[in-house]
């Protein structure tokens, strides 16, 4: 298993409570939910791992991929 970077994340207690509820609804831990949210945001922004490995894809419209 690949190692993961650890860091401190400060959240408003209400935000964390809502995050925990959302995570539980999807059978994830709060940490897993944060990772999933970040992964989805990176994909939406075109900054996913696939794009980093294939720089030519960044310059092509989606219909050409």
Backbone bond lengths (Angstrom), bond angles and torsions (degrees), N, CA, C in turn:
res aa  C-N    CA-C-N  psi(-1)  N-CA   C-N-CA  omega(-1)  CA-C   N-CA-C  phi
1 X - - - 1.450 - - 1.528 109.66 -
2 X 1.305 115.79 137.60 1.465 120.65 -179.99 1.522 110.18 -68.95
3 X 1.312 115.55 146.58 1.461 118.86 177.39 1.524 108.97 -75.22
4 X 1.310 115.41 153.97 1.457 120.45 -179.54 1.515 109.50 -118.54
5 X 1.291 115.98 146.55 1.454 123.41 176.52 1.525 108.81 -74.89
6 X 1.310 116.96 132.37 1.464 120.19 176.32 1.522 109.55 -108.23
7 X 1.339 115.63 145.32 1.458 121.08 177.53 1.523 108.82 -159.49
8 X 1.304 115.97 164.04 1.459 122.29 179.96 1.526 108.43 -87.99
9 X 1.307 115.72 135.06 1.461 121.28 176.49 1.524 108.08 -126.12
10 X 1.294 116.40 120.86 1.460 120.80 179.89 1.519 109.13 -99.05
11 X 1.327 115.88 125.09 1.461 121.35 179.88 1.519 109.94 -127.59
12 X 1.305 115.54 150.42 1.448 121.25 170.83 1.535 107.54 -60.35
13 X 1.312 118.45 136.49 1.474 120.26 -178.38 1.533 113.78 -55.09
14 X 1.336 117.39 -36.34 1.462 120.12 178.44 1.529 111.12 -66.79
15 X 1.322 116.67 -40.46 1.467 120.77 177.70 1.529 109.81 -62.78
16 X 1.323 116.52 -43.69 1.466 120.00 -179.98 1.531 110.93 -63.99
17 X 1.321 117.22 -39.20 1.462 120.67 179.13 1.530 110.88 -62.69
18 X 1.334 115.97 -43.02 1.472 119.86 177.99 1.520 111.22 -67.39
19 X 1.329 116.83 -36.79 1.461 121.39 176.88 1.528 110.75 -63.11
20 X 1.338 116.75 -44.71 1.465 120.62 178.42 1.529 111.52 -60.65
21 X 1.321 117.20 -41.26 1.471 121.44 178.71 1.520 110.31 -63.47
22 X 1.333 116.24 -45.93 1.458 121.11 179.23 1.527 109.85 -60.85
23 X 1.317 116.69 -45.50 1.467 121.64 179.31 1.523 110.69 -60.35
24 X 1.324 117.25 -45.44 1.467 120.92 -179.82 1.527 110.81 -62.20
25 X 1.329 116.82 -38.30 1.467 120.89 178.68 1.526 111.80 -62.29
26 X 1.331 116.88 -26.61 1.468 121.67 -178.55 1.524 111.94 -109.28
27 X 1.344 116.06 15.23 1.472 122.71 176.62 1.526 112.76 57.46
28 X 1.334 115.15 43.03 1.464 121.67 176.24 1.519 108.87 -125.00
29 X 1.326 115.41 162.49 1.462 120.63 169.52 1.527 107.48 -79.24
30 X 1.318 116.51 165.81 1.463 119.72 176.08 1.532 109.82 -59.86
31 X 1.334 116.76 -41.56 1.461 120.64 178.39 1.532 110.71 -62.43
32 X 1.325 116.67 -44.89 1.464 120.64 178.62 1.517 111.50 -61.88
33 X 1.334 116.47 -36.77 1.463 120.22 178.97 1.520 110.94 -66.64
34 X 1.317 117.13 -42.06 1.461 120.73 177.89 1.530 109.85 -62.09
35 X 1.325 117.54 -43.79 1.468 120.71 177.96 1.524 110.73 -60.40
36 X 1.339 116.91 -42.49 1.462 121.36 -179.35 1.528 110.65 -64.56
37 X 1.342 116.32 -44.46 1.465 120.98 178.97 1.529 110.70 -60.37
38 X 1.324 116.36 -45.33 1.464 120.03 179.48 1.528 111.55 -64.61
39 X 1.326 116.60 -40.86 1.467 120.60 178.51 1.528 110.70 -61.26
40 X 1.342 116.77 -44.42 1.463 120.70 178.61 1.531 111.20 -63.20
41 X 1.322 116.89 -41.49 1.469 120.88 179.52 1.525 111.11 -64.88
42 X 1.331 117.09 -40.21 1.466 120.53 178.03 1.519 111.09 -64.00
43 X 1.318 117.11 -41.95 1.468 120.58 178.08 1.522 110.67 -63.29
44 X 1.337 116.52 -45.30 1.458 120.80 -178.88 1.527 111.37 -62.82
45 X 1.322 116.74 -35.31 1.468 121.69 -179.30 1.530 112.40 -83.13
46 X 1.332 116.68 -0.95 1.461 119.65 -179.05 1.513 112.71 74.00
47 X 1.313 116.91 27.98 1.463 121.46 -178.31 1.517 111.62 -119.57
48 X 1.321 116.61 25.66 1.461 119.89 -179.61 1.521 110.66 -72.92
49 X 1.305 115.66 168.51 1.457 121.72 -179.33 1.529 110.85 -57.13
50 X 1.322 117.57 -38.77 1.465 121.57 179.23 1.520 111.37 -57.72
51 X 1.318 117.31 -44.64 1.465 120.93 -179.09 1.525 111.28 -65.13
52 X 1.343 117.22 -36.16 1.463 120.55 179.59 1.524 110.74 -65.91
53 X 1.324 117.13 -35.31 1.450 120.90 -177.87 1.528 111.83 -81.97
54 X 1.328 117.69 -17.12 1.446 121.91 -177.90 1.538 108.93 -129.90
55 X 1.342 117.28 77.27 1.461 120.22 -175.80 1.518 113.80 -60.76
56 X 1.333 118.75 -26.33 1.462 120.82 179.34 1.521 110.69 -64.48
57 X 1.326 117.88 -29.97 1.459 121.78 -179.02 1.521 111.16 -66.03
58 X 1.318 118.80 -25.15 1.461 121.72 -178.63 1.521 111.69 -67.39
59 X 1.322 117.78 -27.26 1.455 121.23 -175.47 1.514 113.80 -95.57
60 X 1.350 117.37 0.02 1.446 120.94 -178.77 1.522 110.09 -106.03
61 X 1.337 116.14 141.96 1.473 118.36 173.72 1.523 109.70 -61.80
62 X 1.320 117.19 155.77 1.456 121.95 -178.25 1.521 113.09 -55.99
63 X 1.343 118.02 -34.14 1.457 119.08 -177.60 1.537 113.08 -72.83
64 X 1.332 117.37 -10.79 1.465 120.51 177.43 1.523 112.52 -96.10
65 X 1.345 118.05 -6.70 1.466 121.07 -178.84 1.455 110.03 -80.57
